Amino acid sequence: MGQVRTAVQAHATASASPGDLLARTNRLLTDLDARLFTSSLIAQLDLAHHRARLATAGHPPPLLRHPDGRTEFLRLPPELVLGIDPEADYPTTEITLPPGSALLVYSGTDGSQSGAPRLGSVTYPNCSHTRRDDRRAQ
C-alpha cells in the first residue's frame, strides 16, 4: 500500500484527472511485477464550482448525501483493480456537489486480519449537518 500511496501522490502533483492518476498508478504497479493489486477511488473536489471528479479502479461506489438528507450510491464505471492490466482505462466522471452535501468513501476492509470496514467522508462547506446524538440532546 505504501507504493500505491507514493505513486498516487507523485502523479497527483502533475494536475492529472482522477482517471489519469489511476492509469499511471496502474502502469507503475504492473511494471513492478510484484503481483500487487488493489482497488482505489480518486476524488478531486472543485469547491468553487460545486463539482467533484471521480474515477474508480474496482472500488466500492461512494455514497452521496444530498442537503435534503436523500442518499444515493454514485454510479461509476466499475473498472479493473490496479495492478492487473497495464492498458486498463479509468474514465473520470464529473458530478454536481451541492453545498450541504457529503461524500462518503469506504472500503470493504482496513486490510488487517480483523476485516473492519474503513470509512472516510468529506462534508461540503456550509453544511448544517448535525450528528444524530446531538439531535436527541436538543
N, CA, C and O atoms as CSV, one atom per row, in Angstrom:
chain,resi,resn,atom,element,x,y,z
A,1,MET,N,N,0.819,-1.200,0.000
A,1,MET,CA,C,0.000,0.000,0.000
A,1,MET,C,C,0.855,1.252,0.000
A,1,MET,O,O,0.461,2.272,-0.565
A,2,GLY,N,N,2.020,1.187,0.627
A,2,GLY,CA,C,2.914,2.340,0.623
A,2,GLY,C,C,3.330,2.720,-0.783
A,2,GLY,O,O,3.423,3.906,-1.099
A,3,GLN,N,N,3.583,1.730,-1.640
A,3,GLN,CA,C,3.957,2.005,-3.023
A,3,GLN,C,C,2.803,2.670,-3.770
A,3,GLN,O,O,3.015,3.582,-4.569
A,4,VAL,N,N,1.600,2.214,-3.508
A,4,VAL,CA,C,0.430,2.795,-4.173
A,4,VAL,C,C,0.252,4.246,-3.739
A,4,VAL,O,O,0.050,5.122,-4.580
A,5,ARG,N,N,0.322,4.509,-2.443
A,5,ARG,CA,C,0.189,5.893,-1.941
A,5,ARG,C,C,1.249,6.804,-2.538
A,5,ARG,O,O,0.950,7.916,-2.973
A,6,THR,N,N,2.490,6.327,-2.558
A,6,THR,CA,C,3.586,7.128,-3.110
A,6,THR,C,C,3.347,7.419,-4.585
A,6,THR,O,O,3.564,8.545,-5.032
A,7,ALA,N,N,2.906,6.431,-5.341
A,7,ALA,CA,C,2.650,6.625,-6.769
A,7,ALA,C,C,1.525,7.624,-6.996
A,7,ALA,O,O,1.649,8.505,-7.846
A,8,VAL,N,N,0.437,7.503,-6.256
A,8,VAL,CA,C,-0.689,8.425,-6.414
A,8,VAL,C,C,-0.256,9.844,-6.057
A,8,VAL,O,O,-0.576,10.789,-6.779
A,9,GLN,N,N,0.465,9.999,-4.958
A,9,GLN,CA,C,0.913,11.333,-4.550
A,9,GLN,C,C,1.842,11.946,-5.589
A,9,GLN,O,O,1.740,13.138,-5.880
A,10,ALA,N,N,2.743,11.152,-6.150
A,10,ALA,CA,C,3.669,11.668,-7.166
A,10,ALA,C,C,2.914,12.103,-8.415
A,10,ALA,O,O,3.215,13.154,-8.982
A,11,HIS,N,N,1.950,11.319,-8.847
A,11,HIS,CA,C,1.199,11.657,-10.051
A,11,HIS,C,C,0.195,12.781,-9.802
A,11,HIS,O,O,-0.135,13.522,-10.728
A,12,ALA,N,N,-0.290,12.919,-8.583
A,12,ALA,CA,C,-1.281,13.947,-8.271
A,12,ALA,C,C,-0.717,15.349,-8.435
A,12,ALA,O,O,-1.462,16.281,-8.739
A,13,THR,N,N,0.572,15.513,-8.242
A,13,THR,CA,C,1.176,16.840,-8.401
A,13,THR,C,C,1.229,17.271,-9.858
A,13,THR,O,O,1.514,18.433,-10.146
A,14,ALA,N,N,0.960,16.359,-10.777
A,14,ALA,CA,C,1.010,16.677,-12.202
A,14,ALA,C,C,-0.325,17.218,-12.719
A,14,ALA,O,O,-0.484,17.382,-13.929
A,15,SER,N,N,-1.285,17.499,-11.838
A,15,SER,CA,C,-2.603,18.036,-12.195
A,15,SER,C,C,-3.352,17.139,-13.176
A,15,SER,O,O,-4.043,17.633,-14.067
A,16,ALA,N,N,-3.220,15.858,-13.020
A,16,ALA,CA,C,-3.908,14.915,-13.890
A,16,ALA,C,C,-5.339,14.704,-13.404
A,16,ALA,O,O,-5.661,14.987,-12.250
A,17,SER,N,N,-6.184,14.210,-14.287
A,17,SER,CA,C,-7.556,13.869,-13.899
A,17,SER,C,C,-7.512,12.616,-13.029
A,17,SER,O,O,-6.511,11.899,-13.039
A,18,PRO,N,N,-8.579,12.339,-12.275
A,18,PRO,CA,C,-8.600,11.121,-11.463
A,18,PRO,C,C,-8.356,9.850,-12.284
A,18,PRO,O,O,-7.639,8.952,-11.841
A,19,GLY,N,N,-8.949,9.777,-13.474
A,19,GLY,CA,C,-8.732,8.611,-14.334
A,19,GLY,C,C,-7.285,8.473,-14.765
A,19,GLY,O,O,-6.747,7.366,-14.792
A,20,ASP,N,N,-6.642,9.599,-15.105
A,20,ASP,CA,C,-5.228,9.570,-15.480
A,20,ASP,C,C,-4.357,9.147,-14.301
A,20,ASP,O,O,-3.401,8.391,-14.473
A,21,LEU,N,N,-4.688,9.634,-13.097
A,21,LEU,CA,C,-3.928,9.226,-11.903
A,21,LEU,C,C,-3.991,7.721,-11.702
A,21,LEU,O,O,-2.981,7.080,-11.411
A,22,LEU,N,N,-5.188,7.160,-11.859
A,22,LEU,CA,C,-5.333,5.720,-11.695
A,22,LEU,C,C,-4.584,4.962,-12.786
A,22,LEU,O,O,-3.936,3.955,-12.502
A,23,ALA,N,N,-4.662,5.434,-14.032
A,23,ALA,CA,C,-3.971,4.758,-15.136
A,23,ALA,C,C,-2.455,4.775,-14.931
A,23,ALA,O,O,-1.789,3.764,-15.155
A,24,ARG,N,N,-1.913,5.903,-14.511
A,24,ARG,CA,C,-0.470,5.996,-14.273
A,24,ARG,C,C,-0.037,5.104,-13.110
A,24,ARG,O,O,0.989,4.429,-13.186
A,25,THR,N,N,-0.822,5.108,-12.040
A,25,THR,CA,C,-0.503,4.262,-10.885
A,25,THR,C,C,-0.606,2.788,-11.281
A,25,THR,O,O,0.220,1.970,-10.877
A,26,ASN,N,N,-1.614,2.463,-12.065
A,26,ASN,CA,C,-1.787,1.092,-12.536
A,26,ASN,C,C,-0.577,0.629,-13.351
A,26,ASN,O,O,-0.076,-0.477,-13.151
A,27,ARG,N,N,-0.111,1.478,-14.269
A,27,ARG,CA,C,1.057,1.104,-15.075
A,27,ARG,C,C,2.282,0.881,-14.200
A,27,ARG,O,O,3.062,-0.041,-14.438
A,28,LEU,N,N,2.452,1.727,-13.188
A,28,LEU,CA,C,3.582,1.558,-12.278
A,28,LEU,C,C,3.493,0.218,-11.549
A,28,LEU,O,O,4.487,-0.503,-11.456
A,29,LEU,N,N,2.327,-0.115,-11.038
A,29,LEU,CA,C,2.170,-1.387,-10.319
A,29,LEU,C,C,2.425,-2.584,-11.232
A,29,LEU,O,O,3.068,-3.550,-10.822
A,30,THR,N,N,1.926,-2.524,-12.462
A,30,THR,CA,C,2.160,-3.649,-13.366
A,30,THR,C,C,3.618,-3.712,-13.794
A,30,THR,O,O,4.139,-4.803,-14.023
A,31,ASP,N,N,4.296,-2.564,-13.910
A,31,ASP,CA,C,5.728,-2.549,-14.244
A,31,ASP,C,C,6.572,-3.142,-13.128
A,31,ASP,O,O,7.598,-3.768,-13.395
A,32,LEU,N,N,6.154,-2.953,-11.874
A,32,LEU,CA,C,6.898,-3.501,-10.743
A,32,LEU,C,C,6.846,-5.026,-10.723
A,32,LEU,O,O,7.704,-5.684,-10.135
A,33,ASP,N,N,5.827,-5.572,-11.374
A,33,ASP,CA,C,5.641,-7.017,-11.445
A,33,ASP,C,C,5.757,-7.676,-10.077
A,33,ASP,O,O,6.323,-8.760,-9.941
A,34,ALA,N,N,5.221,-7.017,-9.087
A,34,ALA,CA,C,5.278,-7.545,-7.724
A,34,ALA,C,C,4.011,-8.326,-7.381
A,34,ALA,O,O,3.817,-8.736,-6.236
A,35,ARG,N,N,3.146,-8.528,-8.384
A,35,ARG,CA,C,1.872,-9.216,-8.169
A,35,ARG,C,C,1.045,-8.509,-7.095
A,35,ARG,O,O,0.346,-9.139,-6.302
A,36,LEU,N,N,1.148,-7.192,-7.100
A,36,LEU,CA,C,0.366,-6.362,-6.185
A,36,LEU,C,C,-0.855,-5.855,-6.918
A,36,LEU,O,O,-0.757,-5.420,-8.066
A,37,PHE,N,N,-1.994,-5.904,-6.274
A,37,PHE,CA,C,-3.176,-5.280,-6.842
A,37,PHE,C,C,-4.029,-4.728,-5.710
A,37,PHE,O,O,-4.006,-5.228,-4.586
A,38,THR,N,N,-4.780,-3.689,-6.035
A,38,THR,CA,C,-5.615,-3.032,-5.042
A,38,THR,C,C,-6.731,-2.263,-5.728
A,38,THR,O,O,-6.603,-1.860,-6.884
A,39,SER,N,N,-7.815,-2.065,-5.012
A,39,SER,CA,C,-8.864,-1.181,-5.513
A,39,SER,C,C,-8.500,0.239,-5.091
A,39,SER,O,O,-7.722,0.447,-4.159
A,40,SER,N,N,-9.071,1.200,-5.787
A,40,SER,CA,C,-8.778,2.595,-5.464
A,40,SER,C,C,-9.904,3.479,-5.986
A,40,SER,O,O,-10.574,3.149,-6.965
A,41,LEU,N,N,-10.093,4.594,-5.320
A,41,LEU,CA,C,-11.036,5.603,-5.783
A,41,LEU,C,C,-10.359,6.958,-5.593
A,41,LEU,O,O,-9.848,7.261,-4.515
A,42,ILE,N,N,-10.362,7.761,-6.640
A,42,ILE,CA,C,-9.791,9.105,-6.584
A,42,ILE,C,C,-10.929,10.103,-6.760
A,42,ILE,O,O,-11.738,9.971,-7.678
A,43,ALA,N,N,-10.992,11.101,-5.881
A,43,ALA,CA,C,-11.996,12.164,-5.983
A,43,ALA,C,C,-11.282,13.506,-5.906
A,43,ALA,O,O,-10.552,13.774,-4.952
A,44,GLN,N,N,-11.493,14.340,-6.908
A,44,GLN,CA,C,-10.982,15.714,-6.907
A,44,GLN,C,C,-12.177,16.628,-6.675
A,44,GLN,O,O,-13.144,16.612,-7.437
A,45,LEU,N,N,-12.099,17.420,-5.621
A,45,LEU,CA,C,-13.184,18.333,-5.292
A,45,LEU,C,C,-12.893,19.720,-5.838
A,45,LEU,O,O,-11.799,20.253,-5.646
A,46,ASP,N,N,-13.862,20.301,-6.514
A,46,ASP,CA,C,-13.787,21.668,-7.013
A,46,ASP,C,C,-14.844,22.455,-6.248
A,46,ASP,O,O,-15.979,22.601,-6.701
A,47,LEU,N,N,-14.454,22.958,-5.082
A,47,LEU,CA,C,-15.411,23.622,-4.194
A,47,LEU,C,C,-15.947,24.917,-4.783
A,47,LEU,O,O,-17.093,25.286,-4.525
A,48,ALA,N,N,-15.138,25.606,-5.564
A,48,ALA,CA,C,-15.570,26.877,-6.147
A,48,ALA,C,C,-16.697,26.694,-7.158
A,48,ALA,O,O,-17.543,27.575,-7.313
A,49,HIS,N,N,-16.712,25.555,-7.844
A,49,HIS,CA,C,-17.714,25.310,-8.883
A,49,HIS,C,C,-18.718,24.224,-8.499
A,49,HIS,O,O,-19.512,23.789,-9.333
A,50,HIS,N,N,-18.685,23.785,-7.238
A,50,HIS,CA,C,-19.649,22.805,-6.726
A,50,HIS,C,C,-19.638,21.506,-7.528
A,50,HIS,O,O,-20.691,20.975,-7.881
A,51,ARG,N,N,-18.436,21.000,-7.813
A,51,ARG,CA,C,-18.306,19.773,-8.595
A,51,ARG,C,C,-17.264,18.867,-7.970
A,51,ARG,O,O,-16.411,19.297,-7.193
A,52,ALA,N,N,-17.363,17.605,-8.334
A,52,ALA,CA,C,-16.336,16.619,-7.983
A,52,ALA,C,C,-16.089,15.761,-9.211
A,52,ALA,O,O,-17.008,15.448,-9.967
A,53,ARG,N,N,-14.835,15.388,-9.394
A,53,ARG,CA,C,-14.447,14.484,-10.474
A,53,ARG,C,C,-13.931,13.208,-9.819
A,53,ARG,O,O,-13.063,13.254,-8.947
A,54,LEU,N,N,-14.475,12.063,-10.248
A,54,LEU,CA,C,-14.152,10.796,-9.611
A,54,LEU,C,C,-13.799,9.735,-10.645
A,54,LEU,O,O,-14.283,9.760,-11.777
A,55,ALA,N,N,-12.950,8.807,-10.232
A,55,ALA,CA,C,-12.641,7.618,-11.029
A,55,ALA,C,C,-12.378,6.484,-10.058
A,55,ALA,O,O,-11.879,6.695,-8.953
A,56,THR,N,N,-12.720,5.282,-10.485
A,56,THR,CA,C,-12.558,4.124,-9.620
A,56,THR,C,C,-11.824,2.999,-10.333
A,56,THR,O,O,-11.902,2.847,-11.552
A,57,ALA,N,N,-11.119,2.226,-9.542
A,57,ALA,CA,C,-10.446,1.018,-10.018
A,57,ALA,C,C,-10.938,-0.125,-9.137
A,57,ALA,O,O,-10.252,-0.533,-8.200
A,58,GLY,N,N,-12.124,-0.638,-9.440
A,58,GLY,CA,C,-12.677,-1.752,-8.700
A,58,GLY,C,C,-13.065,-1.461,-7.268
A,58,GLY,O,O,-13.220,-2.384,-6.469
A,59,HIS,N,N,-13.223,-0.202,-6.934
A,59,HIS,CA,C,-13.536,0.200,-5.558
A,59,HIS,C,C,-15.042,0.307,-5.377
A,59,HIS,O,O,-15.746,0.644,-6.329
A,60,PRO,N,N,-15.558,0.028,-4.179
A,60,PRO,CA,C,-16.998,0.211,-3.961
A,60,PRO,C,C,-17.415,1.661,-4.247
A,60,PRO,O,O,-16.635,2.585,-4.018
A,61,PRO,N,N,-18.632,1.858,-4.745
A,61,PRO,CA,C,-19.064,3.217,-5.117
A,61,PRO,C,C,-19.247,4.109,-3.895
A,61,PRO,O,O,-19.706,3.645,-2.851
A,62,PRO,N,N,-18.887,5.396,-4.018
A,62,PRO,CA,C,-19.117,6.325,-2.904
A,62,PRO,C,C,-20.606,6.596,-2.739
A,62,PRO,O,O,-21.408,6.389,-3.650
A,63,LEU,N,N,-20.940,7.061,-1.559
A,63,LEU,CA,C,-22.317,7.405,-1.224
A,63,LEU,C,C,-22.416,8.922,-1.122
A,63,LEU,O,O,-21.617,9.550,-0.428
A,64,LEU,N,N,-23.378,9.506,-1.800
A,64,LEU,CA,C,-23.584,10.956,-1.759
A,64,LEU,C,C,-24.826,11.245,-0.930
A,64,LEU,O,O,-25.911,10.738,-1.214
A,65,ARG,N,N,-24.650,12.066,0.101
A,65,ARG,CA,C,-25.782,12.535,0.912
A,65,ARG,C,C,-26.103,13.946,0.454
A,65,ARG,O,O,-25.276,14.851,0.564
A,66,HIS,N,N,-27.305,14.122,-0.057
A,66,HIS,CA,C,-27.745,15.429,-0.551
A,66,HIS,C,C,-28.147,16.318,0.621
A,66,HIS,O,O,-28.416,15.810,1.710
A,67,PRO,N,N,-28.193,17.627,0.422
A,67,PRO,CA,C,-28.564,18.541,1.507
A,67,PRO,C,C,-29.929,18.245,2.124
A,67,PRO,O,O,-30.154,18.547,3.296
A,68,ASP,N,N,-30.849,17.651,1.342
A,68,ASP,CA,C,-32.178,17.341,1.877
A,68,ASP,C,C,-32.200,16.005,2.629
A,68,ASP,O,O,-33.262,15.573,3.079
A,69,GLY,N,N,-31.039,15.345,2.771
A,69,GLY,CA,C,-30.946,14.083,3.504
A,69,GLY,C,C,-31.055,12.844,2.637
A,69,GLY,O,O,-30.783,11.735,3.098
A,70,ARG,N,N,-31.447,13.021,1.396
A,70,ARG,CA,C,-31.525,11.899,0.465
A,70,ARG,C,C,-30.119,11.357,0.212
A,70,ARG,O,O,-29.161,12.128,0.159
A,71,THR,N,N,-29.985,10.042,0.056
A,71,THR,CA,C,-28.677,9.461,-0.237
A,71,THR,C,C,-28.750,8.607,-1.491
A,71,THR,O,O,-29.798,8.063,-1.838
A,72,GLU,N,N,-27.612,8.505,-2.160
A,72,GLU,CA,C,-27.529,7.642,-3.337
A,72,GLU,C,C,-26.097,7.165,-3.519
A,72,GLU,O,O,-25.142,7.891,-3.244
A,73,PHE,N,N,-25.967,5.924,-3.989
A,73,PHE,CA,C,-24.665,5.429,-4.388
A,73,PHE,C,C,-24.375,5.994,-5.772
A,73,PHE,O,O,-25.227,5.928,-6.658
A,74,LEU,N,N,-23.193,6.545,-5.964
A,74,LEU,CA,C,-22.834,7.098,-7.262
A,74,LEU,C,C,-22.517,5.967,-8.232
A,74,LEU,O,O,-21.824,5.009,-7.890
A,75,ARG,N,N,-23.026,6.096,-9.419
A,75,ARG,CA,C,-22.801,5.079,-10.444
A,75,ARG,C,C,-21.563,5.444,-11.247
A,75,ARG,O,O,-21.599,6.292,-12.139
A,76,LEU,N,N,-20.474,4.782,-10.907
A,76,LEU,CA,C,-19.219,4.976,-11.620
A,76,LEU,C,C,-18.895,3.696,-12.375
A,76,LEU,O,O,-19.225,2.606,-11.908
A,77,PRO,N,N,-18.251,3.809,-13.536
A,77,PRO,CA,C,-17.877,2.588,-14.259
A,77,PRO,C,C,-16.975,1.711,-13.375
A,77,PRO,O,O,-15.948,2.189,-12.894
A,78,PRO,N,N,-17.337,0.444,-13.153
A,78,PRO,CA,C,-16.558,-0.436,-12.266
A,78,PRO,C,C,-15.337,-1.024,-12.978
A,78,PRO,O,O,-15.361,-2.177,-13.409
A,79,GLU,N,N,-14.308,-0.253,-13.095
A,79,GLU,CA,C,-13.123,-0.680,-13.840
A,79,GLU,C,C,-12.284,-1.681,-13.049
A,79,GLU,O,O,-12.531,-1.916,-11.866
A,80,LEU,N,N,-11.286,-2.269,-13.718
A,80,LEU,CA,C,-10.390,-3.247,-13.098
A,80,LEU,C,C,-9.617,-2.664,-11.928
A,80,LEU,O,O,-9.303,-1.474,-11.918
A,81,VAL,N,N,-9.311,-3.495,-10.943
A,81,VAL,CA,C,-8.435,-3.062,-9.856
A,81,VAL,C,C,-7.062,-2.734,-10.430
A,81,VAL,O,O,-6.719,-3.184,-11.523
A,82,LEU,N,N,-6.289,-1.959,-9.704
A,82,LEU,CA,C,-4.938,-1.589,-10.136
A,82,LEU,C,C,-4.006,-2.790,-10.047
A,82,LEU,O,O,-4.117,-3.608,-9.133
A,83,GLY,N,N,-3.082,-2.891,-11.007
A,83,GLY,CA,C,-2.062,-3.922,-10.977
A,83,GLY,C,C,-2.363,-5.149,-11.807
A,83,GLY,O,O,-1.596,-6.111,-11.774
A,84,ILE,N,N,-3.471,-5.145,-12.562
A,84,ILE,CA,C,-3.851,-6.322,-13.349
A,84,ILE,C,C,-3.460,-6.166,-14.822
A,84,ILE,O,O,-2.721,-6.987,-15.367
A,85,ASP,N,N,-3.957,-5.117,-15.450
A,85,ASP,CA,C,-3.762,-4.907,-16.888
A,85,ASP,C,C,-3.131,-3.535,-17.107
A,85,ASP,O,O,-3.752,-2.520,-16.791
A,86,PRO,N,N,-1.903,-3.481,-17.645
A,86,PRO,CA,C,-1.238,-2.183,-17.818
A,86,PRO,C,C,-1.957,-1.242,-18.789
A,86,PRO,O,O,-1.703,-0.037,-18.777
A,87,GLU,N,N,-2.841,-1.771,-19.619
A,87,GLU,CA,C,-3.559,-0.944,-20.598
A,87,GLU,C,C,-4.966,-0.570,-20.138
A,87,GLU,O,O,-5.730,0.004,-20.914
A,88,ALA,N,N,-5.319,-0.880,-18.907
A,88,ALA,CA,C,-6.672,-0.579,-18.416
A,88,ALA,C,C,-6.950,0.917,-18.479
A,88,ALA,O,O,-6.067,1.745,-18.259
A,89,ASP,N,N,-8.194,1.235,-18.782
A,89,ASP,CA,C,-8.643,2.625,-18.887
A,89,ASP,C,C,-9.525,2.931,-17.678
A,89,ASP,O,O,-10.318,2.092,-17.248
A,90,TYR,N,N,-9.380,4.129,-17.143
A,90,TYR,CA,C,-10.137,4.547,-15.970
A,90,TYR,C,C,-10.803,5.889,-16.264
A,90,TYR,O,O,-10.197,6.939,-16.052
A,91,PRO,N,N,-12.055,5.865,-16.753
A,91,PRO,CA,C,-12.724,7.122,-17.089
A,91,PRO,C,C,-13.028,7.961,-15.847
A,91,PRO,O,O,-13.254,7.440,-14.755
A,92,THR,N,N,-13.023,9.266,-16.054
A,92,THR,CA,C,-13.349,10.226,-14.996
A,92,THR,C,C,-14.804,10.637,-15.154
A,92,THR,O,O,-15.251,10.964,-16.254
A,93,THR,N,N,-15.544,10.618,-14.044
A,93,THR,CA,C,-16.944,11.037,-14.027
A,93,THR,C,C,-17.047,12.319,-13.215
A,93,THR,O,O,-16.490,12.412,-12.122
A,94,GLU,N,N,-17.758,13.307,-13.747
A,94,GLU,CA,C,-17.958,14.560,-13.019
A,94,GLU,C,C,-19.384,14.593,-12.477
A,94,GLU,O,O,-20.340,14.253,-13.174
A,95,ILE,N,N,-19.504,15.013,-11.208
A,95,ILE,CA,C,-20.821,15.122,-10.572
A,95,ILE,C,C,-20.977,16.515,-9.975
A,95,ILE,O,O,-19.994,17.204,-9.702
A,96,THR,N,N,-22.218,16.913,-9.778
A,96,THR,CA,C,-22.521,18.144,-9.058
A,96,THR,C,C,-22.482,17.831,-7.571
A,96,THR,O,O,-22.989,16.798,-7.134
A,97,LEU,N,N,-21.884,18.717,-6.803
A,97,LEU,CA,C,-21.757,18.539,-5.361
A,97,LEU,C,C,-22.337,19.783,-4.688
A,97,LEU,O,O,-21.599,20.718,-4.376
A,98,PRO,N,N,-23.655,19.801,-4.461
A,98,PRO,CA,C,-24.288,20.991,-3.904
A,98,PRO,C,C,-23.788,21.307,-2.495
A,98,PRO,O,O,-23.448,20.390,-1.747
A,99,PRO,N,N,-23.736,22.586,-2.122
A,99,PRO,CA,C,-23.378,22.942,-0.750
A,99,PRO,C,C,-24.303,22.214,0.237
A,99,PRO,O,O,-25.512,22.132,0.020
A,100,GLY,N,N,-23.731,21.698,1.302
A,100,GLY,CA,C,-24.503,20.960,2.292
A,100,GLY,C,C,-24.517,19.469,2.066
A,100,GLY,O,O,-25.078,18.727,2.873
A,101,SER,N,N,-23.906,19.007,0.971
A,101,SER,CA,C,-23.872,17.573,0.707
A,101,SER,C,C,-22.625,16.964,1.334
A,101,SER,O,O,-21.690,17.671,1.709
A,102,ALA,N,N,-22.632,15.639,1.440
A,102,ALA,CA,C,-21.483,14.914,1.989
A,102,ALA,C,C,-21.190,13.729,1.091
A,102,ALA,O,O,-22.103,13.085,0.573
A,103,LEU,N,N,-19.921,13.451,0.914
A,103,LEU,CA,C,-19.483,12.334,0.093
A,103,LEU,C,C,-18.825,11.317,1.018
A,103,LEU,O,O,-17.837,11.629,1.682
A,104,LEU,N,N,-19.368,10.101,1.065
A,104,LEU,CA,C,-18.844,9.051,1.917
A,104,LEU,C,C,-18.080,8.056,1.058
A,104,LEU,O,O,-18.617,7.492,0.105
A,105,VAL,N,N,-16.813,7.851,1.415
A,105,VAL,CA,C,-15.952,6.898,0.720
A,105,VAL,C,C,-15.601,5.818,1.726
A,105,VAL,O,O,-15.279,6.121,2.875
A,106,TYR,N,N,-15.659,4.583,1.315
A,106,TYR,CA,C,-15.409,3.472,2.222
A,106,TYR,C,C,-14.724,2.346,1.457
A,106,TYR,O,O,-14.682,2.356,0.227
A,107,SER,N,N,-14.197,1.391,2.182
A,107,SER,CA,C,-13.657,0.193,1.547
A,107,SER,C,C,-14.207,-1.011,2.266
A,107,SER,O,O,-14.791,-0.885,3.343
A,108,GLY,N,N,-14.025,-2.181,1.678
A,108,GLY,CA,C,-14.540,-3.393,2.275
A,108,GLY,C,C,-13.902,-3.674,3.622
A,108,GLY,O,O,-14.600,-4.021,4.575
A,109,THR,N,N,-12.584,-3.530,3.716
A,109,THR,CA,C,-11.890,-3.775,4.976
A,109,THR,C,C,-10.711,-2.830,5.095
A,109,THR,O,O,-10.357,-2.131,4.145
A,110,ASP,N,N,-10.110,-2.819,6.270
A,110,ASP,CA,C,-8.944,-1.972,6.502
A,110,ASP,C,C,-7.639,-2.693,6.183
A,110,ASP,O,O,-6.560,-2.160,6.440
A,111,GLY,N,N,-7.725,-3.907,5.622
A,111,GLY,CA,C,-6.529,-4.645,5.259
A,111,GLY,C,C,-5.946,-5.456,6.405
A,111,GLY,O,O,-4.992,-6.207,6.203
A,112,SER,N,N,-6.495,-5.323,7.589
A,112,SER,CA,C,-5.995,-6.084,8.727
A,112,SER,C,C,-6.750,-7.402,8.819
A,112,SER,O,O,-7.710,-7.628,8.083
A,113,GLN,N,N,-6.324,-8.245,9.701
A,113,GLN,CA,C,-6.998,-9.527,9.873
A,113,GLN,C,C,-8.389,-9.359,10.466
A,113,GLN,O,O,-9.228,-10.248,10.328
A,114,SER,N,N,-8.647,-8.236,11.124
A,114,SER,CA,C,-9.965,-8.032,11.726
A,114,SER,C,C,-11.039,-7.815,10.676
A,114,SER,O,O,-12.215,-8.078,10.926
A,115,GLY,N,N,-10.641,-7.332,9.492
A,115,GLY,CA,C,-11.610,-7.096,8.430
A,115,GLY,C,C,-12.567,-5.962,8.726
A,115,GLY,O,O,-13.648,-5.907,8.139
A,116,ALA,N,N,-12.202,-5.056,9.618
A,116,ALA,CA,C,-13.078,-3.940,9.975
A,116,ALA,C,C,-13.260,-3.000,8.788
A,116,ALA,O,O,-12.288,-2.668,8.110
A,117,PRO,N,N,-14.505,-2.564,8.526
A,117,PRO,CA,C,-14.714,-1.620,7.422
A,117,PRO,C,C,-14.024,-0.292,7.707
A,117,PRO,O,O,-13.903,0.129,8.857
A,118,ARG,N,N,-13.575,0.358,6.635
A,118,ARG,CA,C,-12.954,1.679,6.755
A,118,ARG,C,C,-13.872,2.689,6.115
A,118,ARG,O,O,-14.376,2.477,5.012
A,119,LEU,N,N,-14.088,3.781,6.802
A,119,LEU,CA,C,-14.952,4.836,6.296
A,119,LEU,C,C,-14.206,6.152,6.293
A,119,LEU,O,O,-13.381,6.414,7.168
A,120,GLY,N,N,-14.500,6.971,5.310
A,120,GLY,CA,C,-13.972,8.326,5.266
A,120,GLY,C,C,-15.018,9.185,4.598
A,120,GLY,O,O,-15.714,8.710,3.701
A,121,SER,N,N,-15.151,10.415,4.998
A,121,SER,CA,C,-16.146,11.265,4.355
A,121,SER,C,C,-15.622,12.675,4.206
A,121,SER,O,O,-14.736,13.121,4.935
A,122,VAL,N,N,-16.198,13.357,3.241
A,122,VAL,CA,C,-15.894,14.763,3.008
A,122,VAL,C,C,-17.226,15.488,3.054
A,122,VAL,O,O,-18.140,15.152,2.301
A,123,THR,N,N,-17.347,16.466,3.918
A,123,THR,CA,C,-18.572,17.255,4.003
A,123,THR,C,C,-18.313,18.589,3.333
A,123,THR,O,O,-17.328,19.267,3.624
A,124,TYR,N,N,-19.201,18.951,2.445
A,124,TYR,CA,C,-19.051,20.191,1.710
A,124,TYR,C,C,-19.232,21.373,2.654
A,124,TYR,O,O,-20.054,21.297,3.568
A,125,PRO,N,N,-18.489,22.470,2.463
A,125,PRO,CA,C,-18.586,23.636,3.351
A,125,PRO,C,C,-20.025,24.156,3.485
A,125,PRO,O,O,-20.862,23.975,2.601
A,126,ASN,N,N,-20.267,24.790,4.597
A,126,ASN,CA,C,-21.561,25.380,4.928
A,126,ASN,C,C,-22.633,24.341,5.196
A,126,ASN,O,O,-23.826,24.644,5.174
A,127,CYS,N,N,-22.202,23.121,5.448
A,127,CYS,CA,C,-23.152,22.051,5.742
A,127,CYS,C,C,-23.694,22.240,7.153
A,127,CYS,O,O,-22.931,22.511,8.080
A,128,SER,N,N,-24.985,22.099,7.317
A,128,SER,CA,C,-25.581,22.261,8.637
A,128,SER,C,C,-25.900,20.891,9.243
A,128,SER,O,O,-26.836,20.757,10.032
A,129,HIS,N,N,-25.124,19.889,8.873
A,129,HIS,CA,C,-25.333,18.520,9.346
A,129,HIS,C,C,-25.138,18.447,10.858
A,129,HIS,O,O,-24.174,18.993,11.395
A,130,THR,N,N,-26.051,17.775,11.533
A,130,THR,CA,C,-25.959,17.562,12.971
A,130,THR,C,C,-25.928,16.065,13.217
A,130,THR,O,O,-26.727,15.323,12.646
A,131,ARG,N,N,-25.018,15.618,14.055
A,131,ARG,CA,C,-24.960,14.199,14.384
A,131,ARG,C,C,-26.250,13.781,15.070
A,131,ARG,O,O,-26.869,14.571,15.782
A,132,ARG,N,N,-26.647,12.542,14.855
A,132,ARG,CA,C,-27.876,12.027,15.443
A,132,ARG,C,C,-27.864,12.175,16.957
A,132,ARG,O,O,-28.888,12.545,17.533
A,133,ASP,N,N,-26.738,11.899,17.631
A,133,ASP,CA,C,-26.652,12.020,19.082
A,133,ASP,C,C,-26.920,13.455,19.537
A,133,ASP,O,O,-27.541,13.666,20.578
A,134,ASP,N,N,-26.460,14.435,18.772
A,134,ASP,CA,C,-26.663,15.835,19.115
A,134,ASP,C,C,-28.137,16.222,19.021
A,134,ASP,O,O,-28.601,17.056,19.799
A,135,ARG,N,N,-28.872,15.640,18.095
A,135,ARG,CA,C,-30.281,15.983,17.929
A,135,ARG,C,C,-31.109,15.520,19.110
A,135,ARG,O,O,-32.055,16.199,19.512
A,136,ARG,N,N,-30.762,14.368,19.673
A,136,ARG,CA,C,-31.505,13.860,20.828
A,136,ARG,C,C,-31.351,14.763,22.036
A,136,ARG,O,O,-32.268,14.869,22.850
A,137,ALA,N,N,-30.210,15.413,22.163
A,137,ALA,CA,C,-29.933,16.263,23.347
A,137,ALA,C,C,-30.676,17.591,23.272
A,137,ALA,O,O,-30.802,18.280,24.284
A,138,GLN,N,N,-31.170,17.963,22.091
A,138,GLN,CA,C,-31.808,19.264,21.932
A,138,GLN,C,C,-33.247,19.270,22.379
A,138,GLN,O,O,-33.913,20.302,22.303
